Amino acid sequence: MNIITTPIIYLILILPLIYFGKKKSNASKQNIIVFVLYVILDMYATALPIEFHYFDFVKLEMNWSGKIYSYILAAAFLLQFKSIPLSQFGITTKQKEDSFHFSLWTTVTFLVVMLAYCIFIGRYRANIENIIFQITMPSIIEEIVYRGILLTLLSTVFIDNFKIGKTSFGMGVIITSILFGLWHGLNITNDLELIISWIPFIYTGLIGFVLALIKERTGSLLFPIIIHEIINILPQTMGYIF
């Protein structure tokens, strides 16, 4: 990964969606700028210990230091960015009216699908460090960043002109889903060669899309985090069961 150019190229790829997305008449351009800066800073923070090992203060197998930096950045931002309340970022357990059953059934569906995946396709025994890392780090902080901070910033800009079932959403859902897929599926080398792994890109992009819809429908990150935990943990632990 090229730590300097990667977030810049990601942003260039989603720029047409930002430019052509249908915006609110009173949309704040400031929040678009904040979105761009946050994408860059979070990706730098997460990748820093991988690119420069002296920033890795944990020094274990997983990227603990990068995710901790991401947590610190998110906490600092949420505490300082007063123009949007914490609850609007999804930092609440309270669900919007008539959304609980939708979230519950979506969670159960993911659980069944992941169990089927583990039974028929793949499962393994991850080491204890990996399991604890998945429980405490990416499953939570990625939701706070992508479905919390970034999606909320864009939701203040774009009109909810799309609808699936009872869930209305704007271009922010699409942009953050693509960005989530790029983060997992597009690697940019030091020679600026773009290497895309299509399956991770599509898979994580679609998951990001569903999780963003849940956040928009419920107004909370609770169920997106639960589902993210299910996706990350089940394949790594089912090998201990069967």
Buried (B, 14 or more C-beta within 10 A) or exposed (E): BBBEBBBBBBBEBBEEBBEEBEBEEEBBEEBBEBBBEBBBBBBBBBBBBBBEEEBBEBEEEBBBBBBBBBBEBBEEBBEEBEEBEEEBBBBBEEBEEEBEEBBEEBBEEBBEEBBEBBEEEEBEEBEEEBBEBBBBBBBBBBBBBBBBBBBBBBBBBBBBEBEEEEBBBBBBBBBBBBBBBBBBBBBBEEEEEEEEEEEBBEBBBEBBBBBBBBBBBBBBBBBBBBBBBBBBBBBBBBEEEE
